[in-house]
Amino acid sequence: MKSYKKYLVSSQDDHQGLGIEILNIGHKIYAPQQSYPDIDHPESYLFNWEEGRFLEEYQIVYISNGEGIFEVNGLPPQLVGPGTVFLLFPGIWHRFKPNQETGWEEYWVGFQGGYARYLLEQKCFSPENPVISVGLIPEFLDTFSNLISTLEEESTSFEKLASFHVINLLGIVYASVLRSNSDRREKEEAVRRVQNEIHARWNQSVDIHELCKHCDVNYNSFRKSFKETFNTSPGQYLLMLRLRNAVKLIKETNLSISEIAYECGFNSEFYFSRLFKQKMHCNPSDIRKKGT
C-alpha cells in the first residue's frame, strides 16, 4: 500500500450517535536512517524525541514491519516490533520512533467520542500499559486498509462505515488482550501447581520433568515461565529451598551435619557442604557455631 495520510475536521456531533468520530488516519513506510516523524504533519501532531507529545484524542498505532521504541508517561522505553499495537490516550505524554537501522511500517488512526471512551476505559486497557501484541493477522491489516479506502473514497455514509471499521480494530485489540491475559493466567497456574509439588517433595529425589508430567504441564513452557516469575531455574529454586531448610535444621535441632544433609535430600555430606559453602557463603558448621 502507498503512503497515505488524511486529517478531518471534527463535526462535533458525536458522529451520528455511533460515538466514534475519526480525526486522522495514515500509513507510512519509514526506511532506515529516515527522519521521523514527517514534517508535513499538522503542528499539533508534530513532536521531537526530547520533548515527546500530548494528544487530545485516542489513537491506534500499528507496527506491521521493522522495529523501534515506544515510551509513555515516563515509564521505561519498550521495544516494539512487527504485529505490535500501542494505544495513545488523551492527555498522556508519549513518544516513539523507529530504529534507525531497521525503519518501520506504521498504520495509525486518531478518533474521539463517547463510545470510543467507553471501550478504552475497559479494565483490560491502560494508559500505563498500552503496548499490545496483536500479531501479523490479515484481518487487522485488511481492516486498516478498508478503513483507509473508505475515507479516501468518501462515498455515501463513509463516516458511519469508517466508524464501524474502527470498532472492528478495537475489537481485535480487545480480543488480543483477553487472550494474552488468559495465557498469562494459565502459565501462572502451571507454575503454581509445579511449585506446590516442589515444596511438598523438597527433601525427596525430585525430577522436574516428571513433576511437569504429573501436573500435565509442558516442561519447556513451564521452565521459561518459572524463570520469568522467580528469576531462577526450577532446579536452582529447589536447591535453595533445600539449603534454607538445612539452615533451619542446623539452628533448631541437634542433628549432625551429615544427618541434616541426608534429611534435606543430599546424597553425601561432602556434596552438601560444598554446595552450602558455594551458595550460602559459609560452612554449615559456621551456622551452628553462631547459634551456640
C-alpha positions as protocol buffer text, in pm:
chain_id: "A"
residue {
  index: 1
  type: MET
  ca { x: 0 y: 0 z: 0 }
}
residue {
  index: 2
  type: LYS
  ca { x: 118 y: 350 z: -83 }
}
residue {
  index: 3
  type: SER
  ca { x: 182 y: 612 z: 185 }
}
residue {
  index: 4
  type: TYR
  ca { x: -135 y: 790 z: 288 }
}
residue {
  index: 5
  type: LYS
  ca { x: -247 y: 1039 z: 548 }
}
residue {
  index: 6
  type: LYS
  ca { x: -565 y: 1236 z: 597 }
}
residue {
  index: 7
  type: TYR
  ca { x: -684 y: 1483 z: 861 }
}
residue {
  index: 8
  type: LEU
  ca { x: -1056 y: 1551 z: 902 }
}
residue {
  index: 9
  type: VAL
  ca { x: -1241 y: 1842 z: 1056 }
}
residue {
  index: 10
  type: SER
  ca { x: -1434 y: 1746 z: 1368 }
}
residue {
  index: 11
  type: SER
  ca { x: -1809 y: 1758 z: 1317 }
}
residue {
  index: 12
  type: GLN
  ca { x: -1875 y: 1798 z: 1690 }
}
residue {
  index: 13
  type: ASP
  ca { x: -2193 y: 1584 z: 1664 }
}
residue {
  index: 14
  type: ASP
  ca { x: -2066 y: 1264 z: 1831 }
}
residue {
  index: 15
  type: HIS
  ca { x: -2065 y: 1104 z: 1490 }
}
residue {
  index: 16
  type: GLN
  ca { x: -2436 y: 1047 z: 1431 }
}
residue {
  index: 17
  type: GLY
  ca { x: -2484 y: 856 z: 1754 }
}
residue {
  index: 18
  type: LEU
  ca { x: -2211 y: 598 z: 1690 }
}
residue {
  index: 19
  type: GLY
  ca { x: -1987 y: 760 z: 1949 }
}
residue {
  index: 20
  type: ILE
  ca { x: -1673 y: 734 z: 1735 }
}
residue {
  index: 21
  type: GLU
  ca { x: -1551 y: 1022 z: 1521 }
}
residue {
  index: 22
  type: ILE
  ca { x: -1238 y: 972 z: 1312 }
}
residue {
  index: 23
  type: LEU
  ca { x: -997 y: 1266 z: 1318 }
}
residue {
  index: 24
  type: ASN
  ca { x: -699 y: 1139 z: 1120 }
}
residue {
  index: 25
  type: ILE
  ca { x: -557 y: 830 z: 959 }
}
residue {
  index: 26
  type: GLY
  ca { x: -238 y: 728 z: 786 }
}
residue {
  index: 27
  type: HIS
  ca { x: 3 y: 467 z: 658 }
}
residue {
  index: 28
  type: LYS
  ca { x: 375 y: 518 z: 606 }
}
residue {
  index: 29
  type: ILE
  ca { x: 689 y: 313 z: 545 }
}
residue {
  index: 30
  type: TYR
  ca { x: 997 y: 470 z: 703 }
}
residue {
  index: 31
  type: ALA
  ca { x: 1323 y: 348 z: 553 }
}
residue {
  index: 32
  type: PRO
  ca { x: 1636 y: 300 z: 766 }
}
residue {
  index: 33
  type: GLN
  ca { x: 1802 y: 632 z: 861 }
}
residue {
  index: 34
  type: GLN
  ca { x: 1493 y: 830 z: 752 }
}
residue {
  index: 35
  type: SER
  ca { x: 1399 y: 1123 z: 976 }
}
residue {
  index: 36
  type: TYR
  ca { x: 1093 y: 1080 z: 1196 }
}
residue {
  index: 37
  type: PRO
  ca { x: 819 y: 1198 z: 1205 }
}
residue {
  index: 38
  type: ASP
  ca { x: 732 y: 1362 z: 873 }
}
residue {
  index: 39
  type: ILE
  ca { x: 747 y: 1740 z: 895 }
}
residue {
  index: 40
  type: ASP
  ca { x: 427 y: 1778 z: 690 }
}
residue {
  index: 41
  type: HIS
  ca { x: 204 y: 1669 z: 978 }
}
residue {
  index: 42
  type: PRO
  ca { x: -12 y: 1946 z: 1130 }
}
residue {
  index: 43
  type: GLU
  ca { x: 167 y: 2132 z: 1408 }
}
residue {
  index: 44
  type: SER
  ca { x: -47 y: 1975 z: 1682 }
}
residue {
  index: 45
  type: TYR
  ca { x: 74 y: 1628 z: 1579 }
}
residue {
  index: 46
  type: LEU
  ca { x: 445 y: 1702 z: 1529 }
}
residue {
  index: 47
  type: PHE
  ca { x: 688 y: 1623 z: 1808 }
}
residue {
  index: 48
  type: ASN
  ca { x: 1058 y: 1574 z: 1870 }
}
residue {
  index: 49
  type: TRP
  ca { x: 1211 y: 1296 z: 2076 }
}
residue {
  index: 50
  type: GLU
  ca { x: 1339 y: 1521 z: 2353 }
}
residue {
  index: 51
  type: GLU
  ca { x: 1001 y: 1677 z: 2430 }
}
residue {
  index: 52
  type: GLY
  ca { x: 757 y: 1400 z: 2339 }
}
residue {
  index: 53
  type: ARG
  ca { x: 392 y: 1480 z: 2286 }
}
residue {
  index: 54
  type: PHE
  ca { x: 41 y: 1503 z: 2434 }
}
residue {
  index: 55
  type: LEU
  ca { x: -271 y: 1443 z: 2225 }
}
residue {
  index: 56
  type: GLU
  ca { x: -635 y: 1539 z: 2283 }
}
residue {
  index: 57
  type: GLU
  ca { x: -764 y: 1219 z: 2119 }
}
residue {
  index: 58
  type: TYR
  ca { x: -727 y: 842 z: 2115 }
}
residue {
  index: 59
  type: GLN
  ca { x: -503 y: 674 z: 1859 }
}
residue {
  index: 60
  type: ILE
  ca { x: -433 y: 319 z: 1749 }
}
residue {
  index: 61
  type: VAL
  ca { x: -80 y: 285 z: 1610 }
}
residue {
  index: 62
  type: TYR
  ca { x: 9 y: -48 z: 1447 }
}
residue {
  index: 63
  type: ILE
  ca { x: 363 y: -151 z: 1350 }
}
residue {
  index: 64
  type: SER
  ca { x: 348 y: -405 z: 1068 }
}
residue {
  index: 65
  type: ASN
  ca { x: 719 y: -419 z: 985 }
}
residue {
  index: 66
  type: GLY
  ca { x: 1052 y: -311 z: 1136 }
}
residue {
  index: 67
  type: GLU
  ca { x: 1101 y: -216 z: 1499 }
}
residue {
  index: 68
  type: GLY
  ca { x: 1150 y: 83 z: 1725 }
}
residue {
  index: 69
  type: ILE
  ca { x: 1096 y: 231 z: 2071 }
}
residue {
  index: 70
  type: PHE
  ca { x: 780 y: 344 z: 2247 }
}
residue {
  index: 71
  type: GLU
  ca { x: 773 y: 532 z: 2577 }
}
residue {
  index: 72
  type: VAL
  ca { x: 473 y: 652 z: 2777 }
}
residue {
  index: 73
  type: ASN
  ca { x: 424 y: 865 z: 3088 }
}
residue {
  index: 74
  type: GLY
  ca { x: 788 y: 844 z: 3197 }
}
residue {
  index: 75
  type: LEU
  ca { x: 792 y: 462 z: 3215 }
}
residue {
  index: 76
  type: PRO
  ca { x: 1096 y: 274 z: 3076 }
}
residue {
  index: 77
  type: PRO
  ca { x: 1110 y: 256 z: 2693 }
}
residue {
  index: 78
  type: GLN
  ca { x: 965 y: -56 z: 2533 }
}
residue {
  index: 79
  type: LEU
  ca { x: 1084 y: -225 z: 2217 }
}
residue {
  index: 80
  type: VAL
  ca { x: 803 y: -260 z: 1964 }
}
residue {
  index: 81
  type: GLY
  ca { x: 819 y: -476 z: 1655 }
}
residue {
  index: 82
  type: PRO
  ca { x: 602 y: -632 z: 1384 }
}
residue {
  index: 83
  type: GLY
  ca { x: 249 y: -711 z: 1498 }
}
residue {
  index: 84
  type: THR
  ca { x: 255 y: -460 z: 1785 }
}
residue {
  index: 85
  type: VAL
  ca { x: -18 y: -209 z: 1864 }
}
residue {
  index: 86
  type: PHE
  ca { x: 25 y: 81 z: 2102 }
}
residue {
  index: 87
  type: LEU
  ca { x: -271 y: 284 z: 2216 }
}
residue {
  index: 88
  type: LEU
  ca { x: -243 y: 657 z: 2275 }
}
residue {
  index: 89
  type: PHE
  ca { x: -476 y: 817 z: 2530 }
}
residue {
  index: 90
  type: PRO
  ca { x: -582 y: 1183 z: 2561 }
}
residue {
  index: 91
  type: GLY
  ca { x: -361 y: 1389 z: 2791 }
}
residue {
  index: 92
  type: ILE
  ca { x: -97 y: 1114 z: 2834 }
}
residue {
  index: 93
  type: TRP
  ca { x: 264 y: 1203 z: 2748 }
}
residue {
  index: 94
  type: HIS
  ca { x: 433 y: 971 z: 2499 }
}
residue {
  index: 95
  type: ARG
  ca { x: 700 y: 945 z: 2233 }
}
residue {
  index: 96
  type: PHE
  ca { x: 803 y: 681 z: 1981 }
}
residue {
  index: 97
  type: LYS
  ca { x: 1033 y: 634 z: 1686 }
}
residue {
  index: 98
  type: PRO
  ca { x: 1161 y: 361 z: 1454 }
}
residue {
  index: 99
  type: ASN
  ca { x: 1503 y: 206 z: 1493 }
}
residue {
  index: 100
  type: GLN
  ca { x: 1745 y: 387 z: 1262 }
}
residue {
  index: 101
  type: GLU
  ca { x: 1890 y: 54 z: 1142 }
}
residue {
  index: 102
  type: THR
  ca { x: 1555 y: -106 z: 1053 }
}
residue {
  index: 103
  type: GLY
  ca { x: 1300 y: 170 z: 999 }
}
residue {
  index: 104
  type: TRP
  ca { x: 938 y: 57 z: 1031 }
}
residue {
  index: 105
  type: GLU
  ca { x: 598 y: 49 z: 865 }
}
residue {
  index: 106
  type: GLU
  ca { x: 317 y: 209 z: 1062 }
}
residue {
  index: 107
  type: TYR
  ca { x: -59 y: 247 z: 1038 }
}
residue {
  index: 108
  type: TRP
  ca { x: -249 y: 484 z: 1263 }
}
residue {
  index: 109
  type: VAL
  ca { x: -595 y: 621 z: 1321 }
}
residue {
  index: 110
  type: GLY
  ca { x: -696 y: 900 z: 1558 }
}
residue {
  index: 111
  type: PHE
  ca { x: -1051 y: 927 z: 1692 }
}
residue {
  index: 112
  type: GLN
  ca { x: -1272 y: 1052 z: 1972 }
}
residue {
  index: 113
  type: GLY
  ca { x: -1628 y: 1010 z: 2101 }
}
residue {
  index: 114
  type: GLY
  ca { x: -1831 y: 863 z: 2384 }
}
residue {
  index: 115
  type: TYR
  ca { x: -1824 y: 504 z: 2262 }
}
residue {
  index: 116
  type: ALA
  ca { x: -1451 y: 522 z: 2198 }
}
residue {
  index: 117
  type: ARG
  ca { x: -1406 y: 642 z: 2555 }
}
residue {
  index: 118
  type: TYR
  ca { x: -1630 y: 362 z: 2686 }
}
residue {
  index: 119
  type: LEU
  ca { x: -1430 y: 93 z: 2501 }
}
residue {
  index: 120
  type: LEU
  ca { x: -1090 y: 223 z: 2603 }
}
residue {
  index: 121
  type: GLU
  ca { x: -1187 y: 262 z: 2968 }
}
residue {
  index: 122
  type: GLN
  ca { x: -1235 y: -115 z: 2998 }
}
residue {
  index: 123
  type: LYS
  ca { x: -1012 y: -274 z: 3263 }
}
residue {
  index: 124
  type: CYS
  ca { x: -801 y: -458 z: 3007 }
}
residue {
  index: 125
  type: PHE
  ca { x: -682 y: -129 z: 2856 }
}
residue {
  index: 126
  type: SER
  ca { x: -449 y: 102 z: 3046 }
}
residue {
  index: 127
  type: PRO
  ca { x: -265 y: 427 z: 2960 }
}
residue {
  index: 128
  type: GLU
  ca { x: 27 y: 292 z: 3169 }
}
residue {
  index: 129
  type: ASN
  ca { x: 43 y: -36 z: 2977 }
}
residue {
  index: 130
  type: PRO
  ca { x: -74 y: 39 z: 2624 }
}
residue {
  index: 131
  type: VAL
  ca { x: 152 y: -194 z: 2422 }
}
residue {
  index: 132
  type: ILE
  ca { x: -38 y: -497 z: 2291 }
}
residue {
  index: 133
  type: SER
  ca { x: 79 y: -784 z: 2073 }
}
residue {
  index: 134
  type: VAL
  ca { x: -186 y: -836 z: 1806 }
}
residue {
  index: 135
  type: GLY
  ca { x: 32 y: -1028 z: 1566 }
}
residue {
  index: 136
  type: LEU
  ca { x: 55 y: -1010 z: 1188 }
}
residue {
  index: 137
  type: ILE
  ca { x: -302 y: -1122 z: 1131 }
}
residue {
  index: 138
  type: PRO
  ca { x: -458 y: -1049 z: 789 }
}
residue {
  index: 139
  type: GLU
  ca { x: -788 y: -936 z: 945 }
}
residue {
  index: 140
  type: PHE
  ca { x: -622 y: -645 z: 1124 }
}
residue {
  index: 141
  type: LEU
  ca { x: -430 y: -525 z: 819 }
}
residue {
  index: 142
  type: ASP
  ca { x: -736 y: -573 z: 595 }
}
residue {
  index: 143
  type: THR
  ca { x: -950 y: -367 z: 833 }
}
residue {
  index: 144
  type: PHE
  ca { x: -694 y: -86 z: 835 }
}
residue {
  index: 145
  type: SER
  ca { x: -674 y: -99 z: 454 }
}
residue {
  index: 146
  type: ASN
  ca { x: -1054 y: -93 z: 424 }
}
residue {
  index: 147
  type: LEU
  ca { x: -1068 y: 200 z: 665 }
}
residue {
  index: 148
  type: ILE
  ca { x: -819 y: 398 z: 454 }
}
residue {
  index: 149
  type: SER
  ca { x: -1009 y: 313 z: 133 }
}
residue {
  index: 150
  type: THR
  ca { x: -1339 y: 419 z: 288 }
}
residue {
  index: 151
  type: LEU
  ca { x: -1203 y: 757 z: 395 }
}
residue {
  index: 152
  type: GLU
  ca { x: -1020 y: 808 z: 67 }
}
residue {
  index: 153
  type: GLU
  ca { x: -1328 y: 746 z: -148 }
}
residue {
  index: 154
  type: GLU
  ca { x: -1574 y: 939 z: 73 }
}
residue {
  index: 155
  type: SER
  ca { x: -1872 y: 751 z: -67 }
}
residue {
  index: 156
  type: THR
  ca { x: -2225 y: 774 z: 77 }
}
residue {
  index: 157
  type: SER
  ca { x: -2229 y: 727 z: 458 }
}
residue {
  index: 158
  type: PHE
  ca { x: -1849 y: 687 z: 457 }
}
residue {
  index: 159
  type: GLU
  ca { x: -1818 y: 828 z: 811 }
}
residue {
  index: 160
  type: LYS
  ca { x: -2053 y: 565 z: 953 }
}
residue {
  index: 161
  type: LEU
  ca { x: -1877 y: 282 z: 768 }
}
residue {
  index: 162
  type: ALA
  ca { x: -1536 y: 412 z: 876 }
}
residue {
  index: 163
  type: SER
  ca { x: -1653 y: 418 z: 1239 }
}
residue {
  index: 164
  type: PHE
  ca { x: -1753 y: 52 z: 1214 }
}
residue {
  index: 165
  type: HIS
  ca { x: -1401 y: -28 z: 1087 }
}
residue {
  index: 166
  type: VAL
  ca { x: -1250 y: 144 z: 1394 }
}
residue {
  index: 167
  type: ILE
  ca { x: -1485 y: -54 z: 1620 }
}
residue {
  index: 168
  type: ASN
  ca { x: -1363 y: -370 z: 1447 }
}
residue {
  index: 169
  type: LEU
  ca { x: -999 y: -269 z: 1505 }
}
residue {
  index: 170
  type: LEU
  ca { x: -1070 y: -210 z: 1873 }
}
residue {
  index: 171
  type: GLY
  ca { x: -1250 y: -545 z: 1892 }
}
residue {
  index: 172
  type: ILE
  ca { x: -945 y: -727 z: 1754 }
}
residue {
  index: 173
  type: VAL
  ca { x: -717 y: -547 z: 2000 }
}
residue {
  index: 174
  type: TYR
  ca { x: -958 y: -626 z: 2285 }
}
residue {
  index: 175
  type: ALA
  ca { x: -963 y: -996 z: 2192 }
}
residue {
  index: 176
  type: SER
  ca { x: -581 y: -998 z: 2180 }
}
residue {
  index: 177
  type: VAL
  ca { x: -564 y: -855 z: 2533 }
}
residue {
  index: 178
  type: LEU
  ca { x: -812 y: -1115 z: 2663 }
}
residue {
  index: 179
  type: ARG
  ca { x: -613 y: -1398 z: 2500 }
}
residue {
  index: 180
  type: SER
  ca { x: -291 y: -1261 z: 2646 }
}
residue {
  index: 181
  type: ASN
  ca { x: -445 y: -1237 z: 2994 }
}
residue {
  index: 182
  type: SER
  ca { x: -584 y: -1590 z: 2964 }
}
residue {
  index: 183
  type: ASP
  ca { x: -246 y: -1727 z: 2852 }
}
residue {
  index: 184
  type: ARG
  ca { x: -76 y: -1549 z: 3142 }
}
residue {
  index: 185
  type: ARG
  ca { x: -323 y: -1693 z: 3394 }
}
residue {
  index: 186
  type: GLU
  ca { x: -268 y: -2042 z: 3253 }
}
residue {
  index: 187
  type: LYS
  ca { x: 109 y: -2002 z: 3282 }
}
residue {
  index: 188
  type: GLU
  ca { x: 79 y: -1870 z: 3639 }
}
residue {
  index: 189
  type: GLU
  ca { x: -145 y: -2162 z: 3732 }
}
residue {
  index: 190
  type: ALA
  ca { x: 101 y: -2411 z: 3579 }
}
residue {
  index: 191
  type: VAL
  ca { x: 390 y: -2256 z: 3772 }
}
residue {
  index: 192
  type: ARG
  ca { x: 187 y: -2264 z: 4095 }
}
residue {
  index: 193
  type: ARG
  ca { x: 95 y: -2633 z: 4055 }
}
residue {
  index: 194
  type: VAL
  ca { x: 452 y: -2747 z: 3996 }
}
residue {
  index: 195
  type: GLN
  ca { x: 586 y: -2511 z: 4265 }
}
residue {
  index: 196
  type: ASN
  ca { x: 348 y: -2668 z: 4518 }
}
residue {
  index: 197
  type: GLU
  ca { x: 478 y: -3013 z: 4423 }
}
residue {
  index: 198
  type: ILE
  ca { x: 837 y: -2894 z: 4463 }
}
residue {
  index: 199
  type: HIS
  ca { x: 760 y: -2769 z: 4815 }
}
residue {
  index: 200
  type: ALA
  ca { x: 577 y: -3092 z: 4902 }
}
residue {
  index: 201
  type: ARG
  ca { x: 874 y: -3307 z: 4791 }
}
residue {
  index: 202
  type: TRP
  ca { x: 1164 y: -3073 z: 4865 }
}
residue {
  index: 203
  type: ASN
  ca { x: 1369 y: -3337 z: 5056 }
}
residue {
  index: 204
  type: GLN
  ca { x: 1300 y: -3622 z: 4813 }
}
residue {
  index: 205
  type: SER
  ca { x: 1462 y: -3718 z: 4487 }
}
residue {
  index: 206
  type: VAL
  ca { x: 1283 y: -3477 z: 4254 }
}
residue {
  index: 207
  type: ASP
  ca { x: 1283 y: -3490 z: 3875 }
}
residue {
  index: 208
  type: ILE
  ca { x: 1136 y: -3161 z: 3746 }
}
residue {
  index: 209
  type: HIS
  ca { x: 1049 y: -3324 z: 3413 }
}
residue {
  index: 210
  type: GLU
  ca { x: 849 y: -3591 z: 3593 }
}
residue {
  index: 211
  type: LEU
  ca { x: 678 y: -3332 z: 3813 }
}
residue {
  index: 212
  type: CYS
  ca { x: 567 y: -3146 z: 3500 }
}
residue {
  index: 213
  type: LYS
  ca { x: 428 y: -3469 z: 3354 }
}
residue {
  index: 214
  type: HIS
  ca { x: 249 y: -3536 z: 3683 }
}
residue {
  index: 215
  type: CYS
  ca { x: 95 y: -3187 z: 3670 }
}
residue {
  index: 216
  type: ASP
  ca { x: 17 y: -3214 z: 3296 }
}
residue {
  index: 217
  type: VAL
  ca { x: 245 y: -2917 z: 3221 }
}
residue {
  index: 218
  type: ASN
  ca { x: 483 y: -2874 z: 2927 }
}
residue {
  index: 219
  type: TYR
  ca { x: 835 y: -2865 z: 3074 }
}
residue {
  index: 220
  type: ASN
  ca { x: 989 y: -2611 z: 2835 }
}
residue {
  index: 221
  type: SER
  ca { x: 698 y: -2369 z: 2872 }
}
residue {
  index: 222
  type: PHE
  ca { x: 697 y: -2417 z: 3250 }
}
residue {
  index: 223
  type: ARG
  ca { x: 1073 y: -2361 z: 3284 }
}
residue {
  index: 224
  type: LYS
  ca { x: 1052 y: -2035 z: 3087 }
}
residue {
  index: 225
  type: SER
  ca { x: 754 y: -1909 z: 3289 }
}
residue {
  index: 226
  type: PHE
  ca { x: 915 y: -2017 z: 3617 }
}
residue {
  index: 227
  type: LYS
  ca { x: 1234 y: -1829 z: 3539 }
}
residue {
  index: 228
  type: GLU
  ca { x: 1038 y: -1518 z: 3440 }
}
residue {
  index: 229
  type: THR
  ca { x: 850 y: -1536 z: 3773 }
}
residue {
  index: 230
  type: PHE
  ca { x: 1132 y: -1621 z: 4013 }
}
residue {
  index: 231
  type: ASN
  ca { x: 1440 y: -1511 z: 3815 }
}
residue {
  index: 232
  type: THR
  ca { x: 1595 y: -1855 z: 3863 }
}
residue {
  index: 233
  type: SER
  ca { x: 1557 y: -2203 z: 3718 }
}
residue {
  index: 234
  type: PRO
  ca { x: 1337 y: -2468 z: 3887 }
}
residue {
  index: 235
  type: GLY
  ca { x: 1648 y: -2671 z: 3973 }
}
residue {
  index: 236
  type: GLN
  ca { x: 1819 y: -2378 z: 4143 }
}
residue {
  index: 237
  type: TYR
  ca { x: 1494 y: -2291 z: 4322 }
}
residue {
  index: 238
  type: LEU
  ca { x: 1477 y: -2647 z: 4463 }
}
residue {
  index: 239
  type: LEU
  ca { x: 1842 y: -2635 z: 4566 }
}
residue {
  index: 240
  type: MET
  ca { x: 1798 y: -2308 z: 4756 }
}
residue {
  index: 241
  type: LEU
  ca { x: 1480 y: -2442 z: 4919 }
}
residue {
  index: 242
  type: ARG
  ca { x: 1678 y: -2741 z: 5049 }
}
residue {
  index: 243
  type: LEU
  ca { x: 1964 y: -2524 z: 5172 }
}
residue {
  index: 244
  type: ARG
  ca { x: 1732 y: -2282 z: 5354 }
}
residue {
  index: 245
  type: ASN
  ca { x: 1562 y: -2575 z: 5524 }
}
residue {
  index: 246
  type: ALA
  ca { x: 1906 y: -2706 z: 5613 }
}
residue {
  index: 247
  type: VAL
  ca { x: 1989 y: -2375 z: 5783 }
}
residue {
  index: 248
  type: LYS
  ca { x: 1669 y: -2406 z: 5984 }
}
residue {
  index: 249
  type: LEU
  ca { x: 1757 y: -2761 z: 6092 }
}
residue {
  index: 250
  type: ILE
  ca { x: 2112 y: -2659 z: 6186 }
}
residue {
  index: 251
  type: LYS
  ca { x: 1978 y: -2380 z: 6407 }
}
residue {
  index: 252
  type: GLU
  ca { x: 1682 y: -2563 z: 6562 }
}
residue {
  index: 253
  type: THR
  ca { x: 1793 y: -2927 z: 6603 }
}
residue {
  index: 254
  type: ASN
  ca { x: 2085 y: -3127 z: 6740 }
}
residue {
  index: 255
  type: LEU
  ca { x: 2115 y: -3338 z: 6424 }
}
residue {
  index: 256
  type: SER
  ca { x: 2466 y: -3379 z: 6291 }
}
residue {
  index: 257
  type: ILE
  ca { x: 2565 y: -3209 z: 5966 }
}
residue {
  index: 258
  type: SER
  ca { x: 2570 y: -3550 z: 5799 }
}
residue {
  index: 259
  type: GLU
  ca { x: 2217 y: -3629 z: 5922 }
}
residue {
  index: 260
  type: ILE
  ca { x: 2093 y: -3290 z: 5807 }
}
residue {
  index: 261
  type: ALA
  ca { x: 2246 y: -3343 z: 5463 }
}
residue {
  index: 262
  type: TYR
  ca { x: 2053 y: -3667 z: 5415 }
}
residue {
  index: 263
  type: GLU
  ca { x: 1739 y: -3520 z: 5574 }
}
residue {
  index: 264
  type: CYS
  ca { x: 1747 y: -3244 z: 5311 }
}
residue {
  index: 265
  type: GLY
  ca { x: 1780 y: -3481 z: 5018 }
}
residue {
  index: 266
  type: PHE
  ca { x: 2157 y: -3475 z: 4958 }
}
residue {
  index: 267
  type: ASN
  ca { x: 2340 y: -3798 z: 4886 }
}
residue {
  index: 268
  type: SER
  ca { x: 2654 y: -3711 z: 5079 }
}
residue {
  index: 269
  type: GLU
  ca { x: 2775 y: -3473 z: 5346 }
}
residue {
  index: 270
  type: PHE
  ca { x: 3069 y: -3369 z: 5126 }
}
residue {
  index: 271
  type: TYR
  ca { x: 2841 y: -3269 z: 4835 }
}
residue {
  index: 272
  type: PHE
  ca { x: 2603 y: -3091 z: 5073 }
}
residue {
  index: 273
  type: SER
  ca { x: 2884 y: -2895 z: 5241 }
}
residue {
  index: 274
  type: ARG
  ca { x: 3037 y: -2796 z: 4909 }
}
residue {
  index: 275
  type: LEU
  ca { x: 2707 y: -2662 z: 4774 }
}
residue {
  index: 276
  type: PHE
  ca { x: 2626 y: -2497 z: 5106 }
}
residue {
  index: 277
  type: LYS
  ca { x: 2955 y: -2306 z: 5105 }
}
residue {
  index: 278
  type: GLN
  ca { x: 2908 y: -2209 z: 4739 }
}
residue {
  index: 279
  type: LYS
  ca { x: 2553 y: -2077 z: 4779 }
}
residue {
  index: 280
  type: MET
  ca { x: 2537 y: -1959 z: 5142 }
}
residue {
  index: 281
  type: HIS
  ca { x: 2897 y: -1827 z: 5155 }
}
residue {
  index: 282
  type: CYS
  ca { x: 2980 y: -2007 z: 5477 }
}
residue {
  index: 283
  type: ASN
  ca { x: 3020 y: -2362 z: 5609 }
}
residue {
  index: 284
  type: PRO
  ca { x: 2728 y: -2545 z: 5773 }
}
residue {
  index: 285
  type: SER
  ca { x: 2935 y: -2564 z: 6093 }
}
residue {
  index: 286
  type: ASP
  ca { x: 2967 y: -2184 z: 6096 }
}
residue {
  index: 287
  type: ILE
  ca { x: 2587 y: -2154 z: 6122 }
}
residue {
  index: 288
  type: ARG
  ca { x: 2583 y: -2387 z: 6421 }
}
residue {
  index: 289
  type: LYS
  ca { x: 2868 y: -2204 z: 6595 }
}
residue {
  index: 290
  type: LYS
  ca { x: 2684 y: -1874 z: 6561 }
}
residue {
  index: 291
  type: GLY
  ca { x: 2379 y: -2029 z: 6723 }
}
residue {
  index: 292
  type: THR
  ca { x: 2562 y: -2156 z: 7025 }
}
